[in-house]
Amino acid sequence: MHTTPEERLFLEKVGLKIAQLREQKEWSRQQLADMADIDIAMLIQIEQGACDVDLWDMDKLHKSLGVDSGKFFAVL
């Protein structure tokens, strides 16, 4: 799948926000991956903006981080 520069920038912003929220809670990547029931390698790629994240994984991440998805995307 080809990603446009705009899509790449969006994915990078999403990944950065997830990393910031995780770090605010002082959680390791492994802790968040376990809580969200996603693979650690996938979480690393998401935080780096290196992959498309599906809605199910985003929902699991939001719930694990205790953040409403609407509020999350509103600040991007």
MOPAC internal coordinates of N, CA, C and O (Angstrom, degrees):
PM7 1SCF
backbone

  N    0.0000 0     0.00 0     0.00 0    0    0    0
  C    1.4415 1     0.00 0     0.00 0    1    0    0
  C    1.5311 1   109.00 1     0.00 0    2    1    0
  O    1.2310 1   120.33 1   -49.12 1    3    2    1
  N    1.2946 1   116.98 1   130.88 1    3    2    1
  C    1.4650 1   122.80 1   179.95 1    5    3    2
  C    1.5282 1   109.08 1   -87.25 1    6    5    3
  O    1.2310 1   120.93 1   -47.77 1    7    6    5
  N    1.3225 1   115.82 1   132.23 1    7    6    5
  C    1.4565 1   121.35 1  -179.99 1    9    7    6
  C    1.5169 1   109.42 1  -108.53 1   10    9    7
  O    1.2310 1   120.75 1   -50.61 1   11   10    9
  N    1.3189 1   116.18 1   129.39 1   11   10    9
  C    1.4600 1   120.65 1   178.16 1   13   11   10
  C    1.5331 1   109.71 1   -74.74 1   14   13   11
  O    1.2310 1   119.96 1   -17.59 1   15   14   13
  N    1.3231 1   117.68 1   162.41 1   15   14   13
  C    1.4738 1   119.82 1   176.20 1   17   15   14
  C    1.5310 1   112.43 1   -57.64 1   18   17   15
  O    1.2310 1   119.85 1   143.15 1   19   18   17
  N    1.3219 1   117.89 1   -36.85 1   19   18   17
  C    1.4584 1   121.42 1   179.27 1   21   19   18
  C    1.5270 1   111.36 1   -67.01 1   22   21   19
  O    1.2310 1   120.87 1   138.60 1   23   22   21
  N    1.3267 1   115.93 1   -41.40 1   23   22   21
  C    1.4629 1   120.09 1   178.06 1   25   23   22
  C    1.5300 1   110.35 1   -66.16 1   26   25   23
  O    1.2310 1   120.54 1   138.87 1   27   26   25
  N    1.3149 1   116.57 1   -41.13 1   27   26   25
  C    1.4634 1   121.25 1   179.02 1   29   27   26
  C    1.5319 1   110.07 1   -60.95 1   30   29   27
  O    1.2310 1   120.25 1   135.91 1   31   30   29
  N    1.3277 1   117.12 1   -44.09 1   31   30   29
  C    1.4582 1   121.45 1   178.94 1   33   31   30
  C    1.5232 1   110.49 1   -61.87 1   34   33   31
  O    1.2310 1   120.20 1   137.54 1   35   34   33
  N    1.3216 1   117.22 1   -42.46 1   35   34   33
  C    1.4600 1   121.28 1   178.18 1   37   35   34
  C    1.5197 1   110.84 1   -61.46 1   38   37   35
  O    1.2310 1   120.05 1   134.19 1   39   38   37
  N    1.3303 1   117.51 1   -45.81 1   39   38   37
  C    1.4611 1   121.26 1   179.75 1   41   39   38
  C    1.5301 1   111.10 1   -62.65 1   42   41   39
  O    1.2310 1   120.36 1   142.54 1   43   42   41
  N    1.3141 1   116.91 1   -37.46 1   43   42   41
  C    1.4583 1   120.78 1   177.68 1   45   43   42
  C    1.5271 1   110.73 1   -65.46 1   46   45   43
  O    1.2310 1   120.21 1   139.49 1   47   46   45
  N    1.3398 1   117.21 1   -40.51 1   47   46   45
  C    1.4666 1   121.12 1   178.23 1   49   47   46
  C    1.5278 1   110.80 1   -65.18 1   50   49   47
  O    1.2310 1   120.51 1   138.18 1   51   50   49
  N    1.3267 1   116.64 1   -41.82 1   51   50   49
  C    1.4627 1   121.03 1   178.11 1   53   51   50
  C    1.5285 1   109.46 1   -61.07 1   54   53   51
  O    1.2310 1   120.60 1   131.72 1   55   54   53
  N    1.3238 1   116.46 1   -48.28 1   55   54   53
  C    1.4549 1   120.58 1  -179.38 1   57   55   54
  C    1.5122 1   112.64 1   -61.56 1   58   57   55
  O    1.2310 1   120.53 1   137.83 1   59   58   57
  N    1.3218 1   116.59 1   -42.17 1   59   58   57
  C    1.4605 1   121.13 1   179.11 1   61   59   58
  C    1.5271 1   110.76 1   -63.39 1   62   61   59
  O    1.2310 1   120.32 1   137.91 1   63   62   61
  N    1.3168 1   116.99 1   -42.09 1   63   62   61
  C    1.4638 1   120.78 1  -179.99 1   65   63   62
  C    1.5297 1   110.74 1   -64.65 1   66   65   63
  O    1.2310 1   120.09 1   137.70 1   67   66   65
  N    1.3106 1   117.44 1   -42.30 1   67   66   65
  C    1.4631 1   120.46 1   178.08 1   69   67   66
  C    1.5265 1   109.97 1   -62.18 1   70   69   67
  O    1.2310 1   120.25 1   135.70 1   71   70   69
  N    1.3219 1   117.13 1   -44.30 1   71   70   69
  C    1.4641 1   121.04 1   179.18 1   73   71   70
  C    1.5289 1   110.72 1   -62.35 1   74   73   71
  O    1.2310 1   120.23 1   138.48 1   75   74   73
  N    1.3304 1   117.17 1   -41.52 1   75   74   73
  C    1.4639 1   120.76 1   179.63 1   77   75   74
  C    1.5248 1   111.14 1   -63.42 1   78   77   75
  O    1.2310 1   120.35 1   135.21 1   79   78   77
  N    1.3167 1   116.94 1   -44.79 1   79   78   77
  C    1.4642 1   120.51 1   179.32 1   81   79   78
  C    1.5239 1   110.95 1   -63.87 1   82   81   79
  O    1.2310 1   120.39 1   139.64 1   83   82   81
  N    1.3164 1   116.85 1   -40.36 1   83   82   81
  C    1.4672 1   121.14 1   178.14 1   85   83   82
  C    1.5195 1   110.24 1   -63.15 1   86   85   83
  O    1.2310 1   120.59 1   134.33 1   87   86   85
  N    1.3247 1   116.49 1   -45.67 1   87   86   85
  C    1.4606 1   120.98 1  -178.31 1   89   87   86
  C    1.5335 1   111.35 1   -66.76 1   90   89   87
  O    1.2310 1   119.94 1   145.99 1   91   90   89
  N    1.3312 1   117.72 1   -34.01 1   91   90   89
  C    1.4644 1   120.69 1   176.67 1   93   91   90
  C    1.5275 1   111.19 1   -60.76 1   94   93   91
  O    1.2310 1   121.13 1   146.87 1   95   94   93
  N    1.3116 1   115.44 1   -33.13 1   95   94   93
  C    1.4637 1   120.62 1   178.96 1   97   95   94
  C    1.5307 1   111.38 1   -85.74 1   98   97   95
  O    1.2310 1   120.96 1   177.23 1   99   98   97
  N    1.3263 1   115.76 1    -2.77 1   99   98   97
  C    1.4635 1   122.57 1  -178.13 1  101   99   98
  C    1.5270 1   111.95 1    58.16 1  102  101   99
  O    1.2310 1   121.52 1  -138.83 1  103  102  101
  N    1.3259 1   114.70 1    41.17 1  103  102  101
  C    1.4593 1   121.44 1   177.70 1  105  103  102
  C    1.5231 1   109.24 1  -100.53 1  106  105  103
  O    1.2310 1   121.09 1   -32.02 1  107  106  105
  N    1.3007 1   115.52 1   147.98 1  107  106  105
  C    1.4610 1   120.47 1   171.40 1  109  107  106
  C    1.5248 1   108.59 1   -79.41 1  110  109  107
  O    1.2310 1   121.41 1   -14.48 1  111  110  109
  N    1.3073 1   114.90 1   165.52 1  111  110  109
  C    1.4724 1   118.16 1   175.77 1  113  111  110
  C    1.5198 1   109.86 1   -61.73 1  114  113  111
  O    1.2310 1   120.85 1   140.90 1  115  114  113
  N    1.3271 1   115.97 1   -39.10 1  115  114  113
  C    1.4665 1   119.41 1  -179.19 1  117  115  114
  C    1.5221 1   111.17 1   -62.76 1  118  117  115
  O    1.2310 1   120.21 1   140.04 1  119  118  117
  N    1.3261 1   117.21 1   -39.96 1  119  118  117
  C    1.4635 1   120.50 1   178.78 1  121  119  118
  C    1.5278 1   110.75 1   -61.38 1  122  121  119
  O    1.2310 1   120.38 1   132.78 1  123  122  121
  N    1.3222 1   116.88 1   -47.22 1  123  122  121
  C    1.4645 1   119.59 1  -179.99 1  125  123  122
  C    1.5266 1   110.63 1   -65.75 1  126  125  123
  O    1.2310 1   120.11 1   137.14 1  127  126  125
  N    1.3050 1   117.39 1   -42.86 1  127  126  125
  C    1.4696 1   120.21 1   179.23 1  129  127  126
  C    1.5265 1   110.55 1   -58.83 1  130  129  127
  O    1.2310 1   120.48 1   136.69 1  131  130  129
  N    1.3349 1   116.68 1   -43.31 1  131  130  129
  C    1.4624 1   120.09 1   178.83 1  133  131  130
  C    1.5274 1   111.36 1   -64.57 1  134  133  131
  O    1.2310 1   120.64 1   136.15 1  135  134  133
  N    1.3334 1   116.39 1   -43.85 1  135  134  133
  C    1.4622 1   120.03 1  -178.52 1  137  135  134
  C    1.5301 1   111.85 1   -65.45 1  138  137  135
  O    1.2310 1   120.86 1   143.55 1  139  138  137
  N    1.3301 1   115.96 1   -36.45 1  139  138  137
  C    1.4661 1   120.84 1  -178.37 1  141  139  138
  C    1.5265 1   112.18 1   -89.02 1  142  141  139
  O    1.2310 1   120.61 1   175.63 1  143  142  141
  N    1.3198 1   116.44 1    -4.37 1  143  142  141
  C    1.4683 1   121.84 1  -178.99 1  145  143  142
  C    1.5295 1   111.82 1    56.39 1  146  145  143
  O    1.2310 1   121.67 1  -132.81 1  147  146  145
  N    1.3489 1   114.40 1    47.19 1  147  146  145
  C    1.4648 1   119.89 1   172.78 1  149  147  146
  C    1.5252 1   108.20 1  -126.72 1  150  149  147
  O    1.2310 1   120.61 1   -21.39 1  151  150  149
  N    1.2936 1   116.44 1   158.61 1  151  150  149
  C    1.4529 1   122.26 1  -178.66 1  153  151  150
  C    1.5288 1   110.43 1   -68.11 1  154  153  151
  O    1.2310 1   120.12 1   -40.99 1  155  154  153
  N    1.3217 1   117.38 1   139.01 1  155  154  153
  C    1.4611 1   121.93 1   179.91 1  157  155  154
  C    1.5267 1   111.32 1   -58.13 1  158  157  155
  O    1.2310 1   120.12 1   141.44 1  159  158  157
  N    1.3248 1   117.38 1   -38.56 1  159  158  157
  C    1.4735 1   120.69 1   179.26 1  161  159  158
  C    1.5246 1   110.68 1   -63.15 1  162  161  159
  O    1.2310 1   120.71 1   142.18 1  163  162  161
  N    1.3260 1   116.25 1   -37.82 1  163  162  161
  C    1.4641 1   120.55 1   178.01 1  165  163  162
  C    1.5319 1   110.15 1   -66.51 1  166  165  163
  O    1.2310 1   120.30 1   136.44 1  167  166  165
  N    1.3332 1   117.04 1   -43.56 1  167  166  165
  C    1.4552 1   120.25 1   178.92 1  169  167  166
  C    1.5236 1   111.06 1   -60.67 1  170  169  167
  O    1.2310 1   120.09 1   137.89 1  171  170  169
  N    1.2991 1   117.43 1   -42.11 1  171  170  169
  C    1.4659 1   121.08 1   177.96 1  173  171  170
  C    1.5169 1   109.99 1   -59.56 1  174  173  171
  O    1.2310 1   120.32 1   134.08 1  175  174  173
  N    1.3241 1   117.00 1   -45.92 1  175  174  173
  C    1.4655 1   120.63 1   179.55 1  177  175  174
  C    1.5309 1   111.03 1   -63.83 1  178  177  175
  O    1.2310 1   120.46 1   140.34 1  179  178  177
  N    1.3367 1   116.73 1   -39.66 1  179  178  177
  C    1.4660 1   120.35 1   179.08 1  181  179  178
  C    1.5229 1   109.79 1   -63.03 1  182  181  179
  O    1.2310 1   120.47 1   132.05 1  183  182  181
  N    1.3358 1   116.72 1   -47.95 1  183  182  181
  C    1.4594 1   120.15 1  -178.72 1  185  183  182
  C    1.5298 1   112.15 1   -63.22 1  186  185  183
  O    1.2310 1   120.30 1   150.95 1  187  186  185
  N    1.3055 1   117.03 1   -29.05 1  187  186  185
  C    1.4655 1   120.88 1   178.59 1  189  187  186
  C    1.5202 1   113.05 1   -87.26 1  190  189  187
  O    1.2310 1   120.46 1   178.16 1  191  190  189
  N    1.3279 1   116.73 1    -1.84 1  191  190  189
  C    1.4614 1   120.51 1  -178.66 1  193  191  190
  C    1.5100 1   112.48 1    68.42 1  194  193  191
  O    1.2310 1   120.97 1  -154.49 1  195  194  193
  N    1.3373 1   115.74 1    25.51 1  195  194  193
  C    1.4559 1   120.73 1  -173.32 1  197  195  194
  C    1.5269 1   113.66 1   -96.68 1  198  197  195
  O    1.2310 1   120.22 1  -178.63 1  199  198  197
  N    1.3299 1   117.19 1     1.37 1  199  198  197
  C    1.4610 1   118.54 1   179.15 1  201  199  198
  C    1.5188 1   110.01 1  -151.93 1  202  201  199
  O    1.2310 1   121.46 1   -22.48 1  203  202  201
  N    1.3144 1   114.80 1   157.52 1  203  202  201
  C    1.4651 1   120.35 1   172.94 1  205  203  202
  C    1.5181 1   107.38 1   -76.08 1  206  205  203
  O    1.2310 1   120.59 1   -44.75 1  207  206  205
  N    1.2978 1   116.48 1   135.25 1  207  206  205
  C    1.4650 1   120.93 1   178.19 1  209  207  206
  C    1.5172 1   108.18 1  -107.35 1  210  209  207
  O    1.2310 1   120.87 1   -47.41 1  211  210  209
  N    1.3309 1   115.94 1   132.59 1  211  210  209
  C    1.4658 1   117.55 1  -178.57 1  213  211  210
  C    1.5243 1   110.26 1   -81.16 1  214  213  211
  O    1.2310 1   121.27 1   -14.19 1  215  214  213
  N    1.3028 1   115.17 1   165.81 1  215  214  213
  C    1.4665 1   121.19 1  -175.59 1  217  215  214
  C    1.5190 1   112.38 1   -62.82 1  218  217  215
  O    1.2310 1   120.01 1   144.93 1  219  218  217
  N    1.3216 1   117.58 1   -35.07 1  219  218  217
  C    1.4656 1   120.39 1  -179.54 1  221  219  218
  C    1.5213 1   110.53 1   -64.75 1  222  221  219
  O    1.2310 1   120.62 1   135.70 1  223  222  221
  N    1.3373 1   116.42 1   -44.30 1  223  222  221
  C    1.4637 1   119.31 1   178.92 1  225  223  222
  C    1.5263 1   111.02 1   -67.29 1  226  225  223
  O    1.2310 1   120.02 1   141.47 1  227  226  225
  N    1.3263 1   117.57 1   -38.53 1  227  226  225
  C    1.4644 1   119.99 1   177.07 1  229  227  226
  C    1.5311 1   110.15 1   -62.32 1  230  229  227
  O    1.2310 1   120.41 1   138.84 1  231  230  229
  N    1.3236 1   116.83 1   -41.16 1  231  230  229
  C    1.4536 1   120.72 1   179.13 1  233  231  230
  C    1.5283 1   110.36 1   -62.39 1  234  233  231
  O    1.2310 1   120.25 1   136.69 1  235  234  233
  N    1.3184 1   117.12 1   -43.31 1  235  234  233
  C    1.4666 1   120.35 1   179.06 1  237  235  234
  C    1.5231 1   111.00 1   -64.63 1  238  237  235
  O    1.2310 1   120.24 1   140.93 1  239  238  237
  N    1.3178 1   117.14 1   -39.07 1  239  238  237
  C    1.4663 1   120.61 1   178.45 1  241  239  238
  C    1.5236 1   110.97 1   -66.15 1  242  241  239
  O    1.2310 1   120.39 1   133.86 1  243  242  241
  N    1.3250 1   116.86 1   -46.14 1  243  242  241
  C    1.4739 1   120.81 1   178.83 1  245  243  242
  C    1.5220 1   111.13 1   -58.56 1  246  245  243
  O    1.2310 1   120.65 1   133.14 1  247  246  245
  N    1.3274 1   116.37 1   -46.86 1  247  246  245
  C    1.4636 1   119.89 1  -179.04 1  249  247  246
  C    1.5262 1   110.68 1   -63.80 1  250  249  247
  O    1.2310 1   120.18 1   138.30 1  251  250  249
  N    1.3061 1   117.26 1   -41.70 1  251  250  249
  C    1.4613 1   121.11 1   179.69 1  253  251  250
  C    1.5165 1   111.37 1   -64.43 1  254  253  251
  O    1.2310 1   120.53 1   142.55 1  255  254  253
  N    1.3282 1   116.60 1   -37.45 1  255  254  253
  C    1.4606 1   121.46 1  -179.88 1  257  255  254
  C    1.5297 1   112.64 1   -82.86 1  258  257  255
  O    1.2310 1   120.47 1   169.77 1  259  258  257
  N    1.3233 1   116.70 1   -10.23 1  259  258  257
  C    1.4552 1   120.89 1  -179.98 1  261  259  258
  C    1.5143 1   113.24 1    72.67 1  262  261  259
  O    1.2310 1   120.86 1  -145.97 1  263  262  261
  N    1.3314 1   115.97 1    34.03 1  263  262  261
  C    1.4639 1   121.32 1  -177.44 1  265  263  262
  C    1.5224 1   109.19 1  -120.02 1  266  265  263
  O    1.2310 1   120.50 1   -47.33 1  267  266  265
  N    1.3220 1   116.66 1   132.67 1  267  266  265
  C    1.4547 1   121.98 1   174.80 1  269  267  266
  C    1.5233 1   109.24 1   -68.05 1  270  269  267
  O    1.2310 1   120.15 1   -47.23 1  271  270  269
  N    1.3239 1   117.31 1   132.77 1  271  270  269
  C    1.4704 1   120.28 1  -176.39 1  273  271  270
  C    1.5162 1   112.50 1   -62.78 1  274  273  271
  O    1.2310 1   119.67 1   144.82 1  275  274  273
  N    1.3281 1   118.24 1   -35.18 1  275  274  273
  C    1.4647 1   120.70 1   178.17 1  277  275  274
  C    1.5133 1   111.50 1   -63.20 1  278  277  275
  O    1.2310 1   120.36 1   136.77 1  279  278  277
  N    1.3190 1   116.93 1   -43.23 1  279  278  277
  C    1.4603 1   120.93 1   178.60 1  281  279  278
  C    1.5192 1   111.18 1   -68.23 1  282  281  279
  O    1.2310 1   120.70 1   143.94 1  283  282  281
  N    1.3354 1   116.26 1   -36.06 1  283  282  281
  C    1.4588 1   120.66 1   179.42 1  285  283  282
  C    1.5241 1   110.49 1   -59.66 1  286  285  283
  O    1.2310 1   120.62 1   128.50 1  287  286  285
  N    1.3310 1   116.41 1   -51.50 1  287  286  285
  C    1.4586 1   120.06 1  -176.67 1  289  287  286
  C    1.5124 1   112.32 1   -74.12 1  290  289  287
  O    1.2310 1   119.48 1   157.75 1  291  290  289
  N    1.3229 1   118.60 1   -22.25 1  291  290  289
  C    1.4587 1   121.35 1   179.49 1  293  291  290
  C    1.5146 1   111.86 1   -66.79 1  294  293  291
  O    1.2310 1   119.90 1   152.63 1  295  294  293
  N    1.3292 1   117.80 1   -27.37 1  295  294  293
  C    1.4651 1   120.76 1  -177.01 1  297  295  294
  C    1.5204 1   112.95 1   -93.05 1  298  297  295
  O    1.2310 1   119.92 1   179.81 1  299  298  297
  N    1.3170 1   117.75 1    -0.19 1  299  298  297
  C    1.4771 1   119.31 1  -179.74 1  301  299  298
  C    1.4709 1   111.82 1   -78.48 1  302  301  299
  O    1.2310 1   120.10 1   180.00 1  303  302  301

